[in-house]
Amino acid sequence: WAQVNELASHACGLKMYLNDTFGTLKLSDMTSWQRHLSHWPKRSPIVCHAERQSTAAVIMLAHLLDRSVHICHVARKEEIQLIRAAKEKGVKVTCEVCPHHLFLSTKDVERLGHGMSEVRPLLCSPEDQEALWENIDYIDVFATDHAPHTLAEKRSERPPPGFPGVETILPLLLQAVHEGRLTLEDIKRKFHRNPKIIFNLPDQAQTYVEVDLDEEWTITGKEMKSKSGWTPFEGTKVKGRVHRVVLRGEVAFVDGQVLVQPGFGLNVRPKQVPLVSEASQDLLPSDNDANDTFARLLTSDGPGGGVHGISTKVHFVDGANFLRPNSPSPRVRLDSASNTTLREYLQRTTTSNPVAHSLMGKHILAVDMFNKDHLNDIFNLAQLLKLRGTKDRPVDELL
C-alpha cells in the first residue's frame, strides 16, 4: 500500500477488486482495504468492484475512516437500496451503473448464449433491473465497463467476462429519453458532469459531441469500430445517434467515419496532480444538478472549482425543436478512402434530398437560411476537401 500511495499523483484514482472477476486481482483481506482507505489521498477517489455484502462492508469501512468511496457497476436491488440508504444518511458514497445492467437481464442469457453473456457482475433478474431504474436519481454515473473481447474469445472454453459498450451506451440512453425514463439533463449530469467531479478531470477545450435525437436505427455488431466485432445489444432498435465528435477542435468522427489516426487521443489529466492526504473541510452546498449527499463529497478548489465552475462541453440542443416529430432526410456517408468528386457528391445528395441544395446560386443573407440538411452537406464537403488535401489529391474541382 505504501508503494501504491506514491503513485497517487500519477493516477485518477485507485481501484480495488473486492469480488471475483477474471484473474487474481481480488483483495480478500479487509486489513488491506483499511490500509488503502486510510492512506490513499482523499482528493483522489477509491473505486471499488464490490458486490452484495462486499458493498456494505466497504461503505461502512470508508465511513468509519471518514472518506468517500465510489462503487462500480451496481447491478442488484440489494446494492442500490443499500447505497440509497447510505446517501440518505449522509455517507460519502457515489456509484455507477452500466448499460447492460439497465437494458439487459437474465431473460437475455438464453438469447446471447452462456459464454457470450458472461459479465461481472452477472446479468441480474428483471426485479434487480427495475430497481436500478426506480432508484436512478441515486445513481451518479453512467459507465460502460467496456471490455472488447472478440467473438473467438467469448466463444472459447473459458470465455472472459465483459461486454463492449462504448459505441452503444449513448444511443441506448437517448432511447431511454424518448421513452420518458431519462431526461437529457440526466445524461449530461451522469455521463459528463459527475464523472469530471469525481475523478478531478479538467475541462476539455473545443471538445464536444453532437447527437441527432431523431435518427432511428438498429444496433448491429458489423457497424462497431471496436475490435470486438459484436455487441450484446444486437438487433436493438434505438432513436438517437452520435453525429459528430470534435476533440481539441479537430473533427474526429462524423456520421460513422473515424477521421483521425490511431493515437490521436490524449490523457486529459495533467501529468501530475498535487494531492493532499486530507480532504478539505470547505464543502460546497448542493445545486440543482446533484443530490444532497453527492454534493457533500465535493470540495472547493478556489475560483471556478467544484460544481458551479463546471462548464458542460457536451452539445445537446435543448427545447422542443430538438425532439422533432419528423426525422431528417438520410445522410450521405462519405468513404474516407474514396475518390468522390464534387459532381458525384452533389448527384448523390440531390437524389436523396432534393431540397438540400436550394441555396445554390443564392446570396447568404442570414444564418436562418440554413437548415439541418444544408449544414450537414456543408460539413461533408469540408470533410471531402480536407481528405483530398491530406492525401495530396487535386482539389481544383472542389473550388
Beta strands, then each sheet from edge to edge (+ up, - down):
strand 1: 14-17
strand 2: 46-49
strand 3: 69-71
strand 4: 93-97
strand 5: 141-142
strand 6: 208-218
strand 7: 237-247
strand 8: 250-254
strand 9: 257-258
sheet 1: 1+ 2+ 3+ 4+ 5+
sheet 2: 6+ 7- 8+ 9-
end
